[in-house]
Amino acid sequence: MSPISILNVSSSRFILTGFPGLEVHYLWISIPFSSIYAMVFLGNCMVLHVIRTEPSLHQPMFYLLAMLGLTDLCMGLSTMYTVLGVLWGIIREISLDSCIAQSYFIHGLSFVESSVLLAMAFDRYIAICNPLRYSSILTNDKIMKIAVAILCRSSLLIPPVIIRLKFLNYCRPHILSHSFCLHQDLIRMACSDIRFNSIYGLALVISNLLLDAVLILISYIMILYAVLAIASREERIKSLQTCVSHICAVSVFYIPIIGLTMVHRFGKHLSPLVHVLMGNIYILFPPLMNPIIYSIKTQQIRRRVQRLFYLKRM
């Protein structure tokens, strides 16, 4: 048995897993990961800067987009230290308290992003199905209330299951599946009764991620029904085009979650490399892609970004 496998199970430290079997190539692997993190920060900061400095973008749709960008920025910050730390050889282990804190932010930010995507779906529904009342329904005050509700929903429901992690007995080898901490990873190593964590965790996923996905689907069914009722083909296409960015954002968020869930649930026979790869896609793909999607597909942001780079070249 390797030294890692016989790690003192009474220790409160956990070993982070990078890319098994590729340890000698970590320096090279760190280059694309460092580039991705740089793109995550620069891309989301650019979107936030454009929305903040452009008065014409001070609208409900773009306020929600700013919330999405801020969430993606925080997701990058919550994992950068351990992911790059492992690849750069700076860290190899993480304490239980730090692990619990990181898992809280990762899962909490995932719930925030899911809620923001649901709010954006509601925004698109109002804009297309009830355009004359859009400005009276989605006021700045309403957006503020939605933001507070999202933060309360995502931050107050998680602590019971996260706090309980502190009091579990971890008697199995302290080897994490990823270079960051997830709730399901920690309870896998516990020898205590984890029924509360399992049941409450499942309830959280159903009441947040799954419910949001169902409501987003319903909103798009209603949008499609309203669009098909429009007589002009050009107007139908124009209406649907306003939803393309949001549909792409929903896809890049939910597809990695589904993939990671399937790997954790049914992929126990798969190589650990697959688990690590899916975990990193789940963490990094949405924050990387969302600024690109909205910079390309949203005309107002694309023009402002082009003007920004043009001024820098002057």
C-alpha positions in Angstrom: 0.0 0.0 0.0 1.4 3.4 -1.0 2.1 6.1 1.6 -0.8 8.1 0.3 -3.2 5.2 0.9 -2.1 4.8 4.5 -2.4 8.4 5.4 -3.4 8.8 9.0 -7.2 8.7 8.9 -7.4 10.6 12.1 -5.7 13.6 10.5 -7.7 16.6 9.6 -5.9 17.1 6.3 -6.9 15.8 2.9 -4.7 15.1 -0.1 -5.7 17.0 -3.3 -5.7 15.0 -6.6 -4.3 16.6 -9.7 -4.0 14.4 -12.8 -3.1 10.9 -11.8 -0.2 9.5 -13.8 0.8 12.8 -15.3 2.7 14.3 -12.3 5.9 14.8 -14.3 3.9 16.9 -16.8 2.3 19.2 -14.2 4.4 22.2 -15.2 3.2 21.9 -18.8 -0.4 21.2 -17.8 -0.4 24.3 -15.6 0.2 26.5 -18.7 -3.3 26.0 -20.2 -4.9 26.0 -16.8 -3.3 29.3 -15.9 -4.4 30.7 -19.3 -8.0 29.6 -18.6 -8.0 31.2 -15.2 -6.6 34.4 -16.7 -9.3 34.3 -19.4 -12.0 33.7 -16.7 -10.9 36.8 -14.7 -10.3 39.1 -17.7 -13.5 38.0 -19.5 -15.8 38.4 -16.6 -14.1 41.6 -15.4 -14.5 43.1 -18.9 -18.2 42.2 -19.0 -18.7 43.8 -15.6 -16.7 46.9 -16.5 -18.7 47.3 -19.8 -22.1 47.0 -18.0 -21.0 49.4 -15.2 -19.6 52.1 -17.5 -22.2 52.0 -20.3 -25.4 53.8 -19.3 -27.4 52.2 -22.1 -26.7 48.8 -20.5 -28.3 49.8 -17.2 -31.3 47.5 -17.8 -32.7 44.5 -16.0 -31.3 42.0 -18.5 -27.8 43.3 -18.1 -28.0 43.6 -14.4 -28.8 39.9 -14.3 -25.8 39.3 -16.7 -23.6 41.3 -14.3 -24.8 38.9 -11.5 -23.8 36.0 -13.7 -20.4 37.4 -14.4 -19.8 38.2 -10.7 -20.8 34.6 -9.8 -18.4 33.2 -12.4 -15.6 35.4 -11.1 -16.2 34.2 -7.6 -16.2 30.5 -8.8 -12.8 31.0 -10.4 -11.4 32.6 -7.2 -12.8 29.8 -5.0 -10.8 27.1 -6.8 -7.8 28.8 -8.3 -5.5 28.5 -5.3 -5.9 24.7 -5.0 -6.1 23.8 -8.7 -3.0 25.9 -9.7 -1.3 25.2 -6.3 -1.3 21.4 -7.1 0.0 21.9 -10.6 2.7 24.3 -9.5 3.7 22.0 -6.6 2.9 24.7 -4.0 0.3 22.7 -2.1 -0.5 19.0 -1.8 -2.9 18.9 1.1 -5.8 21.0 2.4 -7.2 21.2 6.0 -10.7 20.0 6.8 -11.9 23.6 7.7 -10.5 25.0 4.4 -12.0 22.0 2.5 -15.5 22.6 4.1 -15.3 26.3 3.3 -14.3 25.7 -0.3 -17.1 23.1 -0.8 -19.6 25.7 0.6 -18.5 28.3 -1.9 -18.5 25.9 -4.8 -21.9 24.5 -4.2 -23.4 27.8 -3.1 -22.1 29.6 -6.2 -23.5 26.8 -8.4 -26.9 27.4 -6.8 -26.5 31.1 -7.3 -25.7 30.6 -11.0 -28.7 28.3 -11.5 -31.0 30.9 -9.9 -29.6 33.7 -12.0 -30.1 31.6 -15.1 -33.7 31.1 -14.0 -34.2 34.8 -13.4 -32.8 35.5 -16.9 -35.2 33.0 -18.4 -38.1 34.9 -16.7 -36.6 38.2 -18.1 -36.7 36.7 -21.6 -40.3 35.4 -21.1 -41.5 38.9 -20.1 -39.6 40.6 -22.9 -41.1 38.3 -25.6 -44.5 37.4 -24.2 -45.4 40.7 -22.5 -43.2 43.4 -24.0 -45.4 46.3 -23.4 -45.3 45.7 -19.6 -41.6 44.7 -19.5 -40.4 48.0 -18.0 -43.1 48.1 -15.4 -42.7 44.5 -14.3 -38.9 44.3 -14.2 -38.0 47.5 -12.4 -34.7 48.1 -10.8 -36.4 47.6 -7.4 -37.6 44.2 -8.6 -34.2 43.2 -9.8 -32.7 44.1 -6.4 -35.4 42.0 -4.7 -34.6 39.1 -7.0 -30.9 39.4 -6.3 -31.5 39.3 -2.5 -33.8 36.3 -2.9 -31.2 34.5 -4.9 -28.5 35.1 -2.3 -30.7 34.1 0.6 -31.9 30.9 -1.2 -28.3 29.9 -2.2 -26.5 30.8 1.0 -29.0 29.9 3.8 -30.1 26.5 2.6 -26.6 25.0 2.4 -25.1 25.5 5.9 -26.9 22.6 7.6 -25.4 20.0 5.3 -22.0 21.8 5.1 -21.6 22.4 8.9 -22.4 18.7 9.5 -19.2 17.8 7.6 -17.2 19.2 10.5 -18.6 16.6 12.9 -18.2 13.5 10.7 -15.6 10.8 11.4 -13.3 10.4 8.4 -11.8 7.0 8.8 -11.2 6.2 5.1 -8.0 7.4 3.3 -8.1 11.2 3.0 -7.7 11.3 -0.8 -9.9 13.7 -2.7 -11.0 13.0 -6.2 -10.2 16.5 -7.5 -7.9 19.4 -6.7 -10.8 21.1 -5.0 -13.4 20.0 -2.4 -16.9 18.8 -3.1 -19.5 17.7 -0.6 -20.0 14.3 -2.2 -16.2 13.7 -2.0 -16.0 14.3 1.7 -19.0 12.1 2.7 -17.5 9.3 0.6 -14.6 9.2 3.1 -16.8 9.4 6.2 -17.6 6.4 8.4 -20.2 8.2 10.4 -24.0 8.2 9.7 -24.3 10.2 6.5 -28.0 9.8 5.9 -28.8 13.4 6.7 -26.1 14.6 4.3 -27.3 12.3 1.6 -31.0 13.1 2.0 -30.6 16.8 2.6 -28.1 17.1 -0.2 -30.4 15.3 -2.6 -33.3 17.6 -1.5 -31.1 20.6 -2.2 -30.2 19.5 -5.7 -33.9 18.7 -6.5 -35.2 22.0 -5.0 -32.5 24.1 -6.6 -30.8 22.8 -9.7 -33.5 20.4 -10.9 -36.4 22.7 -10.2 -34.6 25.6 -11.9 -34.0 23.5 -14.9 -37.6 22.5 -15.1 -38.8 26.1 -14.7 -36.3 27.3 -17.4 -37.7 24.6 -19.8 -41.3 25.6 -19.1 -40.5 29.3 -19.7 -39.0 28.4 -23.1 -42.0 26.3 -24.0 -44.2 29.3 -23.3 -41.7 31.6 -25.2 -41.8 29.2 -28.2 -45.6 29.1 -28.1 -45.7 32.9 -28.1 -43.2 33.2 -30.9 -45.0 30.8 -33.2 -48.1 32.9 -32.8 -46.2 35.9 -34.4 -47.3 36.2 -38.0 -44.1 37.7 -39.4 -41.2 35.2 -40.0 -38.6 37.9 -39.6 -40.1 38.9 -36.2 -40.1 35.3 -35.1 -36.5 34.9 -35.9 -35.6 38.2 -34.2 -37.5 37.2 -31.0 -35.7 33.8 -30.9 -32.3 35.4 -31.5 -32.6 37.4 -28.2 -32.7 34.0 -26.4 -29.7 32.4 -28.1 -27.1 33.7 -25.5 -29.2 32.6 -22.6 -29.8 29.1 -24.1 -26.0 28.7 -24.6 -25.3 29.8 -21.0 -27.9 27.3 -19.7 -26.3 24.6 -21.8 -22.7 25.3 -20.7 -23.9 25.2 -17.0 -26.1 22.2 -17.0 -24.3 19.8 -19.3 -21.1 19.7 -17.2 -23.2 19.2 -14.0 -25.0 16.3 -15.7 -21.7 14.8 -16.9 -20.0 15.1 -13.5 -23.1 13.6 -11.8 -23.1 10.6 -14.2 -19.4 10.0 -13.7 -19.7 10.1 -9.9 -22.8 7.9 -9.9 -22.0 5.3 -12.7 -18.3 5.8 -13.5 -16.7 4.1 -10.6 -14.9 1.8 -13.0 -13.6 4.7 -15.1 -10.0 6.0 -14.8 -9.5 8.6 -12.1 -8.3 10.9 -14.9 -11.9 11.0 -16.2 -13.2 12.1 -12.8 -10.6 14.8 -12.6 -11.3 16.0 -16.1 -15.1 16.2 -15.6 -14.6 18.0 -12.3 -12.4 20.7 -13.9 -14.9 21.1 -16.8 -17.7 21.6 -14.2 -15.7 24.3 -12.4 -14.1 26.1 -15.3 -16.3 25.7 -18.4 -19.2 28.0 -17.5 -17.0 30.9 -16.2 -14.8 30.6 -19.3 -17.6 30.4 -21.9 -20.2 32.9 -20.5 -18.2 36.1 -21.3 -17.4 34.7 -24.7 -21.0 33.8 -25.4 -22.4 37.2 -24.3 -19.6 39.2 -26.0 -20.3 37.5 -29.3 -24.1 37.0 -29.2 -25.2 40.2 -27.4 -24.9 43.1 -29.9 -24.8 45.9 -27.2 -21.9 44.3 -25.3 -20.1 43.3 -28.5 -20.1 46.9 -29.8 -19.0 48.3 -26.4 -16.1 45.7 -26.2 -15.0 46.6 -29.7 -15.1 50.3 -28.9 -13.1 49.5 -25.7 -10.3 47.8 -27.6 -10.4 50.4 -30.4 -9.8 53.2 -27.8 -6.9 51.2 -26.2 -5.2 51.0 -29.6 -5.5 54.7 -30.2 
